[in-house]
Amino acid sequence: MRNKTILETRNLPQTVRKFIDSVASVNINTAYEYQKRLDYFGSFLKLKYNLSFDELVDAFNSNQSSSVNVYDLLSSYVAYHQKKEVAPSAITIKAWVTTVKNFLEYWDVEISPKKFKLKVRLPRVVKQSKEALSKEDIVNILNTCSSIKLKTYYMFLAATGCRATEAIITRLCDYDFNVSPARVFIKGEFTKTRTDRYAFLTKELEEQLKKWLDFKYRIREVSHYNKEVRKSTKEIRSPDRTKRQNDLVFSSSSTKDESSIEALYVTLQAAFEKTLDRMGGKYAALEDSGQKRHKITLHSFRRWVKSTISDLGYSDYSEWFIGHAGSTYYRKSEKERADLFRKIEPYLTYLDYTVLERKGADTNTRIEELETINQMLRQKDAMNADAIAGLSDRVDEMMARMRKLENGDAIY
């Protein structure tokens, strides 16, 4: 999770700097990731070939590539990572090699797709099944949270289906509690699709957010160390006086620089893993590859929201709800979207027992209505069956009389 507003490229080799700048003009986050991947390749290049990036590009462009074959270079880079004591995952190696390939092609190094496929053997990516959450699992996670901040953050993900970054970057001014249902605006700068959107908030989440904000900006006693007198002093502070509309909702401080956002993400991610470890059992289970990553992640909440709404029969709506592009033909007015949200809201409510009990009562009432309708239909079917039986008897009687007439028998 990174969003660099300023990408430092002054100290990079000229060839790398131009490549990164071209990528940054489209997406600065991608440029940052490419820069990090090329740093790994630079270490390999210096160790195995004793070349810099500029020297490598010059060798290829001046027809001196006989000493360095591009396919052997990329194959060696794959083997270099695979032989590490703690090897990166197959999908990571594939991404790193693809970035190097893009860098070389940017500098007019000819790489045949067919030859690349034949000569550069990338590790096969094994797709692992993602752990599916249930509503009971989410309730258990929320009840195990060690602070109101964590509980609010995890509930936000489980009720909106937002990505972890999208939730972290929301500010006070992005929330509108004066409409029904309440909603939060999500800046396109931090979404995967680079599109502004908004998400509806359940009443439960709305109340939880208000509780967290009241707690965050409460009047409290603060202790700090005074270096001049060499002792700690205490004072009463009211954060309301420094409350700004641009404050990040899930940040404990009022700063909003890139380092604080990155640190906030790492903190919340680490706290989530500690929560899972504390719960134990299936919650603390790790993925088989590397034994580092938990099977349940922050993204599991997003998968739960998408699956739940789709199972209710609103598949297209679920795509819009979590911020996917969806069908180009699916269009709903804001009122229609709000009405659909009210239908699915009980299914995205976890700890508000008033709403859950009302949902249960509504369900029982509908079941009783269906049973009454079913009984009426059964009675109607029985009446129809009796009428059909009587009609059949009359037909049989008429057929018998017709036969007697054909035989010349008397009919009485």
C-alpha positions in Angstrom: 0.0 0.0 0.0 1.8 3.0 -1.2 0.9 6.2 -2.9 3.9 8.4 -3.5 3.2 12.0 -4.4 6.9 12.6 -5.1 9.0 9.9 -6.7 12.7 10.4 -6.0 14.6 9.4 -9.2 17.6 11.9 -9.2 20.1 9.3 -8.0 19.0 6.6 -10.4 20.9 5.6 -13.5 19.9 7.6 -16.5 18.2 4.6 -18.3 16.3 3.7 -15.2 15.3 7.3 -14.5 13.8 7.8 -18.0 11.9 4.5 -17.8 10.5 5.2 -14.3 9.5 8.8 -15.3 7.6 7.4 -18.3 5.7 5.0 -16.1 5.0 7.6 -13.5 3.3 9.8 -16.0 0.6 7.1 -16.1 0.6 5.8 -12.6 3.0 6.9 -9.9 2.2 3.8 -7.7 3.3 1.5 -10.5 6.4 3.6 -11.1 7.3 3.2 -7.4 6.8 -0.6 -7.6 8.9 -0.8 -10.8 11.7 1.2 -9.3 11.8 -1.3 -6.3 11.9 -4.3 -8.7 14.7 -2.8 -10.8 16.7 -2.2 -7.6 16.7 -6.0 -7.2 17.7 -6.5 -10.8 20.5 -4.0 -10.4 22.0 -5.9 -7.5 21.9 -9.1 -9.6 23.4 -7.4 -12.6 26.3 -6.1 -10.6 26.9 -9.4 -8.9 26.7 -11.7 -11.9 27.8 -9.6 -14.8 29.6 -6.6 -13.2 27.5 -4.2 -15.3 25.4 -1.2 -14.5 22.0 -0.5 -16.2 23.5 2.1 -18.5 26.3 -0.2 -19.5 23.9 -3.1 -20.2 21.7 -0.9 -22.4 24.8 0.5 -24.3 26.0 -3.1 -24.9 22.7 -4.1 -26.5 22.2 -0.9 -28.5 25.8 -1.0 -29.8 25.5 -4.5 -31.1 27.9 -5.8 -28.4 25.3 -8.1 -27.0 27.2 -11.2 -28.0 28.8 -11.2 -24.5 25.3 -10.9 -22.9 22.5 -12.9 -24.4 19.1 -11.4 -23.3 17.5 -14.8 -22.9 20.4 -16.1 -20.8 20.3 -12.9 -18.8 16.6 -13.3 -17.9 17.0 -17.1 -17.3 19.9 -16.5 -14.9 17.8 -13.9 -13.1 15.0 -16.4 -12.5 17.5 -19.0 -11.3 19.2 -16.4 -9.0 15.9 -15.9 -7.1 15.0 -19.6 -7.0 18.3 -20.5 -5.4 17.8 -18.1 -2.5 17.4 -19.7 0.9 14.0 -17.9 1.2 12.9 -17.8 -2.4 10.2 -15.4 -3.5 6.9 -16.8 -4.6 6.4 -17.9 -8.2 4.1 -15.0 -8.9 6.6 -12.5 -7.5 9.5 -13.9 -9.6 7.2 -13.7 -12.7 6.4 -10.0 -11.9 10.0 -9.1 -11.4 11.1 -10.7 -14.7 8.3 -9.0 -16.6 9.4 -5.6 -15.3 13.0 -6.2 -16.4 11.6 -7.4 -19.8 9.6 -4.2 -20.1 12.6 -2.1 -19.2 14.8 -3.7 -21.9 12.1 -3.4 -24.5 11.7 0.3 -23.6 15.3 0.7 -24.7 14.7 -1.1 -28.0 16.1 -4.5 -27.0 14.5 -7.0 -29.3 12.8 -9.9 -27.3 10.8 -12.4 -29.3 7.7 -13.5 -27.4 8.1 -17.1 -28.8 11.8 -17.3 -27.9 11.2 -15.8 -24.5 8.6 -18.5 -23.8 10.9 -21.3 -25.0 14.2 -20.1 -23.4 13.1 -18.3 -20.2 11.3 -20.9 -18.0 9.3 -19.1 -15.4 8.1 -21.0 -12.3 4.5 -22.2 -12.6 2.1 -20.2 -10.4 0.0 -22.4 -8.2 -3.4 -20.8 -7.5 -4.4 -21.4 -3.9 -8.0 -21.4 -2.8 -8.8 -18.4 -0.7 -10.2 -18.9 2.8 -13.9 -18.1 2.8 -15.3 -16.1 5.8 -18.7 -16.7 7.3 -20.8 -14.1 9.1 -20.0 -15.9 12.3 -16.3 -15.5 11.6 -16.6 -11.8 11.2 -18.6 -11.5 14.4 -15.9 -13.4 16.3 -13.2 -11.2 14.8 -15.0 -8.0 15.7 -15.6 -9.2 19.3 -11.9 -10.1 19.7 -10.6 -6.6 18.7 -8.4 -5.1 21.3 -9.4 -1.5 20.6 -12.3 0.6 19.3 -10.1 1.8 16.5 -9.5 -1.8 15.2 -13.1 -2.7 15.6 -14.3 0.3 13.6 -11.8 -0.3 10.9 -12.6 -4.0 10.4 -16.3 -3.3 10.6 -15.8 -0.7 7.9 -14.2 -3.3 5.6 -16.8 -5.9 6.3 -19.8 -3.5 5.7 -18.5 -1.6 2.6 -16.3 -4.1 0.8 -13.6 -1.4 0.4 -10.0 -2.2 -0.1 -7.7 -1.7 2.9 -6.1 1.4 1.4 -9.4 2.9 0.4 -10.6 2.8 4.0 -7.4 4.2 5.5 -7.3 7.2 3.2 -10.8 8.4 4.0 -11.0 11.8 5.7 -13.6 13.5 8.0 -14.8 15.6 5.1 -15.5 12.5 3.0 -18.3 11.3 5.3 -21.9 12.5 5.0 -24.0 11.5 8.0 -26.8 13.9 7.1 -28.3 11.7 4.4 -30.1 8.4 4.5 -28.4 6.1 4.1 -25.1 7.7 5.2 -22.2 7.4 2.8 -18.5 7.9 2.4 -16.7 9.4 -0.7 -13.7 7.5 -1.9 -11.1 9.4 -4.0 -10.3 7.9 -7.3 -6.6 8.6 -6.7 -6.5 5.7 -4.2 -8.8 3.2 -6.0 -7.6 0.5 -8.3 -9.8 1.7 -11.2 -8.8 5.3 -10.6 -12.5 6.3 -10.4 -14.2 8.4 -7.8 -17.0 6.6 -6.1 -19.0 6.5 -2.9 -20.1 3.7 -0.5 -23.2 3.4 1.6 -22.8 2.9 5.4 -25.0 0.6 7.4 -26.6 2.2 10.5 -24.5 -0.1 12.6 -21.3 1.2 11.0 -22.5 4.8 11.1 -23.0 4.6 14.9 -19.6 2.8 15.3 -17.8 5.5 13.4 -19.4 8.2 15.5 -18.3 6.4 18.7 -14.8 6.1 17.4 -14.6 9.8 16.4 -16.0 10.8 19.8 -13.3 8.7 21.4 -10.6 10.0 19.1 -11.3 13.6 19.8 -12.1 13.3 23.5 -10.7 15.6 26.1 -7.8 13.7 27.7 -4.9 14.0 30.0 -1.6 13.9 28.0 1.8 13.3 29.5 5.0 14.5 27.8 8.7 14.7 28.8 10.2 18.1 29.2 13.9 18.0 28.4 14.8 21.3 30.0 13.5 20.4 33.4 14.1 16.7 32.9 10.7 15.5 34.1 7.3 14.5 32.7 4.4 16.9 32.9 0.7 16.3 32.4 -1.8 18.6 30.8 -5.4 18.5 29.7 -5.8 18.7 25.9 -9.0 19.0 23.8 -8.4 17.6 20.3 -11.6 19.3 19.2 -9.6 22.5 19.0 -7.2 20.9 16.4 -9.8 18.9 14.6 -9.5 19.4 10.9 -11.7 18.2 8.1 -8.7 16.7 6.3 -7.8 14.5 9.2 -7.6 10.8 8.3 -10.4 9.0 10.2 -8.4 6.0 11.2 -5.2 7.9 12.1 -4.5 8.8 15.7 -2.6 11.9 14.5 -3.5 14.8 12.4 -0.7 14.4 9.9 -1.4 13.1 6.4 1.9 12.6 4.7 2.9 9.5 2.8 5.0 8.0 5.6 2.1 8.3 8.1 -0.3 6.6 5.6 2.2 3.8 5.0 2.9 3.4 8.7 -0.9 3.3 9.5 -1.4 0.5 7.0 1.4 -1.5 8.4 0.1 -0.9 12.0 -3.4 -2.0 11.1 -2.2 -5.0 9.1 0.0 -6.2 12.0 -2.8 -5.7 14.5 -5.1 -7.8 12.4 -2.6 -10.6 12.3 -2.1 -10.4 16.0 -5.9 -10.6 16.4 -6.0 -13.8 14.3 -3.2 -15.3 16.2 -4.9 -14.5 19.5 -8.1 -16.3 18.3 -6.1 -19.3 17.3 -7.4 -22.4 15.3 -8.4 -21.8 11.8 -8.1 -18.0 12.2 -4.3 -18.3 12.8 -3.7 -20.7 9.9 -1.0 -19.7 7.5 -0.7 -20.3 3.8 1.4 -23.3 2.7 3.8 -21.2 0.6 6.4 -19.6 2.8 4.4 -19.9 6.0 4.3 -16.1 6.3 0.9 -15.0 5.2 -2.4 -15.8 7.0 -5.1 -17.5 5.0 -7.5 -14.9 6.3 -6.5 -11.4 5.3 -8.0 -7.9 5.3 -9.1 -8.6 1.7 -11.2 -11.5 2.9 -13.8 -9.0 4.1 -14.1 -7.7 0.6 -14.6 -11.2 -0.8 -17.3 -11.8 1.8 -19.3 -8.6 0.9 -19.1 -9.4 -2.8 -20.3 -13.1 -2.3 -23.1 -12.1 0.1 -24.6 -9.5 -2.2 -24.3 -11.8 -5.2 -26.0 -14.7 -3.4 -28.9 -12.4 -2.7 -29.5 -12.1 -6.5 -27.8 -8.7 -7.0 -24.7 -9.7 -8.9 -24.4 -6.5 -11.0 -25.1 -4.4 -8.0 -22.4 -6.1 -6.1 -19.9 -5.1 -8.7 -20.8 -1.5 -8.4 -20.9 -1.7 -4.6 -17.3 -2.8 -4.2 -16.0 -0.5 -6.9 -15.6 -2.8 -9.9 -16.2 -1.6 -13.4 -19.1 -4.1 -13.9 -21.4 -4.2 -17.0 -21.4 -1.2 -19.3 -25.2 -1.6 -19.5 -26.0 -1.8 -15.8 -27.2 1.6 -14.7 -29.2 2.6 -11.7 -30.3 5.9 -10.3 -29.0 7.0 -6.9 -32.5 6.4 -5.3 -32.6 2.9 -6.8 -29.1 2.1 -5.4 -30.1 3.4 -2.0 -33.3 1.2 -2.1 -31.3 -1.9 -3.0 -28.8 -1.1 -0.2 -31.6 -1.1 2.4 -32.6 -4.6 1.3 -29.0 -5.9 1.8 -28.2 -3.8 4.9 -29.3 -6.5 7.4 -27.0 -9.0 5.8 -24.0 -6.6 6.3 -25.0 -6.0 9.9 -23.0 -8.0 12.5 -23.4 -6.8 16.1 -26.6 -4.6 16.1 -29.0 -7.2 17.6 -32.0 -4.8 17.2 -31.6 -4.9 13.5 -30.9 -8.6 13.5 -33.9 -9.4 15.6 -36.1 -7.2 13.3 -34.7 -9.1 10.3 -35.6 -12.4 12.0 -39.1 -11.2 12.9 -39.6 -10.1 9.3 -38.4 -13.4 8.0 -40.7 -15.3 10.3 -43.6 -13.1 9.2 -42.8 -13.8 5.6 -42.6 -17.5 6.3 -46.0 -17.5 7.9 -47.5 -15.6 5.0 -46.0 -18.1 2.6 -47.4 -21.0 4.6 -50.8 -19.3 4.5 -50.6 -18.8 0.7 -49.4 -22.4 0.3 -52.3 -23.8 2.4 -54.8 -21.7 0.3 -53.3 -23.1 -2.9 -53.6 -26.6 -1.6 -57.2 -26.1 -0.8 -57.8 -24.6 -4.2 -56.1 -27.6 -5.8 -58.3 -30.0 -3.7 -61.4 -28.1 -4.9 -60.2 -28.3 -8.5 -59.5 -32.0 -8.1 -63.0 -32.6 -6.8 -64.5 -30.6 -9.7 -62.4 -32.5 -12.2 -63.4 -35.8 -10.7 -67.1 -34.9 -10.9 -66.7 -33.8 -14.6 -64.9 -37.1 -15.4 -67.9 -39.0 -13.9 -70.3 -37.1 -16.1 -68.2 -37.7 -19.2 -68.1 -41.5 -18.4 -71.9 -41.5 -18.0 -72.4 -39.7 -21.3 -70.1 -42.1 -23.1 -72.0 -45.1 -21.7 -75.3 -43.6 -22.9 -73.8 -43.1 -26.4 -72.8 -46.8 -26.5 -76.3 -47.9 -25.6 -77.7 -45.7 -28.3 -75.3 -47.2 -30.9 -76.4 -50.7 -29.8 -80.1 -49.8 -30.0 -80.6 -50.3 -26.3 -83.2 -48.4 -24.4 -82.0 -45.6 -22.2 -83.8 -44.9 -19.0 
